[in-house]
Amino acid sequence: MIKQEDIQTIIETARIEEVVGDYVSLKKRGINLLGLCPFHNEKTPSFTVSPVKGIFKCFGCGKAGNAVNFIMEHEHFSYPEALRHLAKKYNIELDEELPSPEQIAAFDEKESLFNITAFAHKHFVDSLFNTDEGRAIGLSYFKEREFSDATIKKFELGYTLDKWDEFTQYANKNGYTIQQLEKAGLSTHKEGKSYDRFRARVMFPIHSLSGKVIAFGGRILDADKSKPKYVNSPETDIYNKSKVLYGLNFAKNAISTHDNCFLVEGYTDVITLHQAGIENVVASSGTSLTTEQIKLIYRYTKNITILYDGDPAGIKASFRGIDMILEQGMNVKIVLFPDGEDPDSFTRKNRSAEVLDYLSANALNFILFKTNLLLAETANDPIKRAGLIKEIVSTISLIPDSINRSVYTRECSSLLDIPEQTLIHELNKLARKKLSKAFEAEGQPELPEAVAHVLPKQEDEIETDNAEFQEKDIIRILLNHGDKELLIKAKNQENGEVEVNVTVAFLIINDLTNEDFGFKNEIYQQIFQEFTDRIQEESIPDKTFFTNHENSKIRETAINLMSSPFTLSDNWDKMHHIYVPQEEDSKILEQSVRHSVLSFKLKKTEEVLSLNAKEIKEETEEDNLLILMLKQKTWLDIKKAISAELGRIVIR
């Protein structure tokens, strides 16, 4: 395996013109190089190499990429093979086959943990099926839960005997040291003696994604309330509870197939639902949901449905975790079971088809569910109601997708009986606060709205294909010029004007985020979000960040938007005595940014006008018609103002 630092060295060292030049005869054309494409037959060169950007692009067949992609495509190499080829070309030593003693020791230690955990697991299964105590207590419990033999074996359930050190002694006799057992979290040491961590418990092994046993959860069966109901393995070098979901190794394929993940609380909930044929289910195993766990689910679906037993206090305690799910751009629904029921008991009392019907019929959108739940508690208390509104706005603000935010804002406006514009105003305040943190931290003067400040906060975000060109142009400018600085005028705290240097990326993102504009094109939105996230972290991604991006669609889009078939030769001015303005020039670039953002806003304004015009035609109530007419006039004035800044004439 090639180390990440070696991969980065290869990418930084490899020069695209040298790599491609080994296979293609290239001639200088302006700042780029031109040659005949090696991937299709052509007589007129259309294969362009940009040394500055480190990319190639054929404007004939569409092939594009970086140095590694070129070798993969041309030589039909895998990614590691292409890296090794480039490492050899540039004499970069790869430390693949000779790991350091520390790495070997770490690897051996992890392997040791896997081995001892597998050994323990085998012993616990044997104790369940092949001891009188295991069959009488452990197996009887699983049968009472109506687990079939096939289910018990599928989830590899086990049992630990009611003795203080039965497993510790057994493992010790089989060559495992007390230190190893303690490191694996299977034995504990107290007053000079070692004891089994798990005693007289049914055992639920926790698996890695590849199916290896990495930890255990043990449930006690007696009624002694002084003992904890569940005991779980401590964290080890192979088990980090915040990065593991119980049952995911069994559920991942079903989650992808159904494009939805049911999230429950306990081991038995997962097992019972699996046995009923509902396999796209996992559990957080009693821990608070973490970002790492959410990202695990995100690999397979963007949709999570959380199943609750109906306890309002427990649901409210989990609100923060659900907010984290929304923050990751995922869709969350809630299902409440009838009083006294949980996913396990409800599933055992009903046929599989009935359970699925119930889940489908009772899945409520989390934001609306949260609004209704908190609304019921406010009664007529205006202070509680104000707090509720702020909490709901805070939750909506976490949703990355602007269209989804707009939909939920409208729904909550109706539920809360509060003007939608009030909620939008609060959302925009939160957005501005988040975006300006990095800028304010440096003590810089406050920036005005970068461009087109006449446009008020937009109420509607309409799905349409018409803004595709404007979206593309904004992303093109960000990719090619996002890190360039422009000298603009800003207001300081005394309301006087000062000149400050700000990046193109900050100008665009600050303006569009303030106005709550989103991109319908998913890849453009992801690129825009990458810039937004980096600016909040006080950095701007450079060109190679996108041309070497792990997401192939983002990488291809970036390379295409950063490539141009038209370039001027270096000495054009001297040869022809004609100066041709370039977009890189600060004045031209500032105009390009201004024009691009204004054009985008104008398109969005036209979309609002179009939708509002349709509503006017369909409206029959006189009062509503008057409101729509006033709204239309307002947006027409906005359109005229933007058009005036663009230098366009509005005829109608």
N, C-alpha and C positions, 0 to 999 in steps of 0.2 A: 504493500500500500504506500502510495506517495504522500508524504506529509504536506499539510496545507501550506506551510511556509515555503516549501520547495515549489509547489504549484504557483504561488504568488511570484516567486523569483523567476520562474520560466515565463510567465505572462508579462512581467515587467521587462525582461531581457529581450525576448523575441521581437524583432523588428519586422513588421508585416511586409515591407518592401523587399527585405532580404529573403524571407520565407517564400513568398510568392515568386520572387525573382529566380529561384532555383528551378522553377517549372515554366514560367511565362516570361517572354521577352517584353519588358516594360519600357515605355518612353515617357518622358516628362511632359505633362500637360498642365500648365499652371502650377498650383501647389500639389497636384495629384499626379499619379502615374497611370498610363493607359496601355492596354494590351488586348490580345485576342483571348477570349474566354476559353479556359481549358475544360469547361463543363458542357459546352455545346458548340456546334459548328457555326462559325460566322466569318464573314469576309471583312466586315467593317468593325474595328475594335469598339467594344462597349463595356469591357471589363476594367473597372476603375479601382485603384488602390490609393488609400489616403494614409500616408505616413503619420500625419499629425493626429488623426483620430484612431489610428491602429486598426483599420477595418478594410475589407474589400467588398465590392458590390458590382454585380453584372446587371446592367440595365437592359440586357437582352433576355436572359433566362431567369433573372431574379435571384440567383444564388448570392448570399451575403454572409459575412461573419468576421471573426478575428483570425489570428494566426493559427490557433489550435483548431478552429472549425475548418480552415482551409486544408490542413493536413488530414483531418478526419475524412473530409469529403473527397479529396484527391487520391489519397492512398487507401481509402476504405478502412481506416484504423479506428479502434475504439478510443475513447477519451484517454485512458491511461497510456495506450500505445502512442497516441499523438504527443502526449506530454513527454514520454521517454525519447521520442524522435527529436523533439526540440531541445531537450536537455542534452542529448548527445551532440547536436549541431552547435550548441553554445557552450559546450564543456561544463555543464552544470552537474555536479555530483549529486546523485540521489541516494539517500540513506534508507533504502527499502529493505534490503535483505540482512542487514547487520544492525539490529536494534541495540540500544545501549543496555548495559547491565540493569539500570534502573527500570527501563521499559520492560525488559525480560522479567524482572522481579515483580513489577506491577501486573504483568500479564499472568505470571504464575500464581500470584496471589488471588486474582480474580477467578482463574480456573479452579483454584483450590476451593474458593467459596461456592462456585457452581457445583463442584463435585460433592462437597459436604452437604449442600442443600438438597441435591438430588438423592444422596444417601438417606438423609432424614425423611424425605418425602416417601421413599420406598418403604421405610420402616413404619411410617404412620399408616400407610395403606395396608401393609401387612397386619398391623395391630387391629385395624378395623375388621378385616375379613377372617383373620386366622387366630384370634384370641377370644376366649369366652366373654371377657369384659367388653371387648370391642363390638362383638356381635350383639350382646345383650343391651348395651347402652348406646354406642355410637350408631350402629346400623339400624337399630330400632328407631332412633330419633330421625334419621333420614327417611325411613319408611313412613313414619308419622307425617313427615312433610310431603309424602307422596312422591318422593324421588324414585325413579325406576333404577334398576341395576345399570342400565345403559347410561343414564344421566350421572350416576355416582362415579362410574368409570370414566366418563367423558371429562368431568371436572376434577377427576383424580382426588376425590375426597378421602379423608383419613381420620384417625383417632389416636390420642395419646393416653396411655394408661395412668391410673390414679396412684402413681408412685413418685417420690420426690426426685429420684435421679435415675430412673430406669433407662431413658434414652442416653443420658450422659455416660453412664457406665457401659452401655452397649456400643456406643460410638468409640469410646476410649479403647475398648478391647479390639476394635477393628482398625486401630491405627491412627485415629484422629485425636490430637492433643486437646487438652482443656482450653488452651489459648485459642486454637482454631474454632472450637465450639462457641466460645464466648464472642469471638470476632464475627461469627456467622449469626449471632443473636439467638442461638439455640440453647445455650446454657447461661446461667447467671452465677455470680460468685458472692457469697455472703458468709462472714464470720469464719473464714478459712475453708469453707466447703463450697462445692459446685452443685447446682441444682438445675433441673430441667425448667426452661422458661414456660413450656406448655405442659400442663398436667390435667388429666381427666377432662379433655376437651375434644370436641369434633373439630377437625382441621380442614381449612379451606386454603389450598395452595394458591399463591399469586404467581401468575406467569408473565414472562416478558412477551413482547410482540412475536418473537420467534417460537414461543411455546416452552421455553425453559422455566423451571420453577426457581423463583428468586427470593420468595418470602412466604410467610404464612399468616393466616388469621385463625385464631382459635376461640371457639364459643363454649362456655361452661354450660353444663346441663342441670346442675343442682340449683336449689332455690336460695342458697346462701347469698344474701344481698351485700355481705361484707366483701365479697370477691367480685372483681370486675367481670361483666358479662362477656366482653371480648378482650383478648390479648393479641396484639399484633407484633410482628417482627420489628425490631428497631432498624434504623437505616444502616446500610452497609455499603461497601464499594460496588455491589451489584444491585442494590435496591434503594431507590430514592422515591418515597411515597408520593411526592408532589409531581412526579413524572410518570406515574403508573395509574392505569384504570383497570379495575377488576373486570375480567371477562373480555377485554378488547381483543385478545388473540383469537377468541372464538367468534367475535362479533364483527370484525373489520370488513369481511366480505359482504355480509348482510347489510351493514351500514352503507357501503358503497352502492349496493344493488337497490336499496330502498330510498337512498338519498335522505336518510333521517337516522338520528341516534336517540334512542330512549335512554335517559339518565335516571338511575334509581339510587337508593341509599345503601342497601345491604347486599351481602353475598346471596342470600336465599331468594331475594327478588330477581336477581339476574338468572339464577339457575331455574327457578320455576317458569319464568317467561321463556327461556330457551327450550325447556321441555315442552312447552305449549306451542313451539314452532315460531315464536317471536324472538328471533336471534339477534336483531340489531339493538342490543341493550347492554349497557355497562354500568358499573357503580364506582362512586368515588370512595367507597370503603369507609365511610364515616368521617373522612377528612374534609375540610373546607376546599371547595373547588379552586384549582390553581390555574394560572395562565398556561403553564406547560401542559396540563391535562386538556385544556380547551384546544390548544394547538394540535394535540394528538388526534382529537376528533375531527378537527378542521382538515386533516389529511384526507379524510374519507367523505365528509359532507359539511355543508354550511348550515344544516338544520338540526337543532336539538329540541327534543320534547322531554321536559322534566316531569316525572311522575311522583306525586306527593300523596301522603295519607290523609290530608285534609286538615292538619293542625296549623292554624294561622300563625302562631308564634314561631313555629319551625320554618314556615315559608318566609316570613319577614326577616328571620335571621340569615336566610340565604340570599337576600336581595343583592348584596355586594358581589357575590359570586356570579349571579345572573347578569349584573351590570358588566362584569368582566367579559362575559360571553358576547354581549352586544358590542363591546369595545373592539372585539376581534372581527367585527363585520358579519357575525352569524345571526341567524334567525332563531328566536326562542319561543317555545310554546309551553304552556302549563296544563297538566291534567290533574284534577283533584278527584280522589276516589271517595265513595260514600263514607259517612261517619263509621268509624270502627274498622274500616278496610284499608289494606295497603296493597301494593302490587302483587305480593305473594299470595295473600289470602283471597283477594278478588279473582286472581287467575285460577286458583284451585277450585273455586266455586262455580266457575263459568267455562263454557266451551271456548276454544281458541277464537272462533269466528266472532263470538259475542264480545270477547275481550278487545279484539281489533276494532269492532264497531264502536265500542265504548270509547276507546282511545281516539278514534277519528272524530266522533261526535262531540267530545268534551275537551278537545285541545283548544285552549284559548291563547291568543297572543299575549305575551308577557306584559307588555306596556299597558294594554287595556285591562288586563287582569290586575296589575298592580294599582292602576288608577281606581278601579272599582273597589278593590280591597281597602285602600286607604281612605277613599271617599266615604265608605260606610262608617269610618271611625271619627270623621270630622264633625258629624252632626251639624249644628248651626254655629259652631265655634269659628269665627273669622280668622283667628290666629292660626289654628290648626289647618284651616283651609289654605291659608297663604303658604304655610310650610309644605303642604301637600303639593301645591302648584310648583314650588321651587324644586321639590324632589323629583317630580315627574319631568320637568324641563331638564333637570340634570341628567336623568336617564336617557331622554330622547337625544340629548346632545352627544351621547357616546356613540350613536349610530354613524358609521363612516359614510354610508350611502345617502346622498342628499335627497333623493326621491323618496326613500323609505322614511327619512326624517319628516318630509313634507306631509306624507300620508298620515303618520302617527300624530303629528301636530294637529291636523284637521280633526282626527278622531277624538283626541283628548280635549280639544276645544269644545266639541259637542258634549262630551261626558261631563266636563267641569263647568259647563255653561259660562265660558269666558271667551272673549273675542280672540280669534285665531292670531290676529296681529300682535296681541299682547304676548302670547307664547313665542311668536317669531322674534319679537324684540328681545325677550329674555334669552332665547337661543343665540341670537347674534352677539349679545353681550358676553356670553360664555365663550363663544368662538373667538371673539376679539381678544379676550383676556388670555386664552391659551396661546394664541399666535404671537401676542406681543411680549410674552414673558422673556424670551431670549433677547429681544431687542432692548427691553427695559433693564435687563440685568447688567448690560454694559454701560448704562448711564447715558445712552445716546438721546438726542432730542427726539421728541415724538414725531413720527412721520404722518403726513396727511394721507388721505386716500390717494393712491398712486395715479390713477387715471379715472376719468368718467365718474366723478363723484356725484353727479346729478342724479344717478339712478338710486331710488330708494330700495330698502330691503325687499327682496322679491318674495311674493306670497306663494307662487306656484312654480313647480318644476315639472315641465311637461315632457313626456317621452316622445321623441321625434328623431328622425334621421337628418333633419335639415341643418343641424349645427355641426355635422361631421367635419366639414372643411375648417370651420373656426376652431373646433377642438384640436384638430391636427396641427393647425398653425401655431397654437399656443404651446403645445408639447414640442413642436419642432424648435421653437425659440428657446424653450427651457433646456432642451438637450444640447443645442449648439452654443448657447450664450448664457446659460443660467449662472455661471460663476463670474461673469464679467461685471465690473462695477460701473455705475453711472453716477454722475454728480447731479443731484436734484435739490430743489429747494424744499425745506421743511420748517415747521414752526417749533420754536423752543418753548420753554415753560413761561417765558414772559410774553408769549404770543408774537414774538418777532421772527423774522425769516433768517434762516441760516442755510448754508449749503453743506450737504452731507453726502458721503459715498455709500451707496447701497447696491446690492447685487440685483441683477435682472430677476433672478429667481424670487428674491424677497418681494420685489415690487409686484410681480404677477400673483404670487401666492397670497400675499397680504390683501391685495385687492379682491381677488376672487373668493377667498375664504370669508372676508367681511360680508360679501354679497351672497354667500351660501350657494355658489354655483357648483354644479357637479358635471361630470362627463358621462354621456351615455356609453361611449366606447369603453369597455372594461379595461383594456390594456392602457389606454390614455389615462384613465382614472388611477390605475395602479402606479403609473409613472409619476403622476401629479402627487399622489400620496407619499411616494418615496421622497420627493423633494420637500413636501410639507413636514414629514417626520424628521428629516435631516436638519431643516432650518430650525425646528424646535430644539434640536440638539446642538444648535450653533455651528452647523457645518453644512456644506453643499456637496452633493455627490459629483465626482468628476466624470468625464466622458467614459473612461474605462469601466466605471462602476456599472454602467448600463450595457456596454458592448461585451462585457464578460459576465453579465447577470445570470444567476442560476436558472431563472425562468426563461425558457427558450423563446416564448412569445414576446416577452419584454425585450430580450436581446435582439431579436429579428426586427422588431418595430423600431427600436433605437437606431440600429444600423441603417435601416431604410431611410429614416428621417434625418439622419446625419450625413447621408450620401447625396451628392448632386452630380449630374452628368455635365454640368456647365462650370468651367473655371477659367479665369484669365491667366495668361502667362505672367511670370514674375516681373518682366520688364515691359509690360504692355504700355504703361504711361510713357516711358522713354521712346519706345519704338514709334508710337502713333501720336504722341503729344496730346493724348486725350485722357482726362482723368475720369474714371468710372467709379462712382461711389459704391462702397461695399457695405453690407449690413454690419460688419464688424466695427465700422466707424461709429463712435459714441453717439453723434447726433442722429445718424441714420438708425442706429439700434434703438435709441429712445423712441423715435417715431414709429418704428416697427412694433415695439412693445405696446405703445399707446394704441396704435391702429388695430392690432390683433385683439387686445382686451375689449376695446370699444365695439369691434365687429361682433365679438362673441356675445356681449351684453345686448347689442341691438337685436341679434337673432333671438335671444331669449325673450326680449320684450315683444317681438313680433309674434312669438308663440303664445304669450299671454293674451295679446290682443285677439289672436285668431280664436282661441278657446272662449274668451269672453264674448266675442261676437256670436258664436254659436249658442251660448247660453242666453244671450239677448233674444235671439230668434225663437228660442224654445220657451222662454219665460212667459207666464200668463198673469202672475200676480203683479199689480201695479206698483206696490211698494218695492218689491224685489227688482222690478224692471228699472226703477229710478236709481237704485243702488248700483246696478250693473252699468247703467248709462254713465253715472258719475265715475265709476271705476274705469270705464273705457276712455273717458275724457282725460283722466289722470295719466293713463298709460300712453295715450297719444301724445300728451305733452312731454312725457319722458322720452318717447321715441324721437320727437322733434329735437329735444335737447341733445340727445346722443348723436343724432344725424348731423346736427349743426357742428358739433365738435369734430365729426368725421369729414365735414365739408360736403355733405350730401343734401339734396333738396327733397323734402317730403311733399309729394303732390297731394296725397289724400290725408 
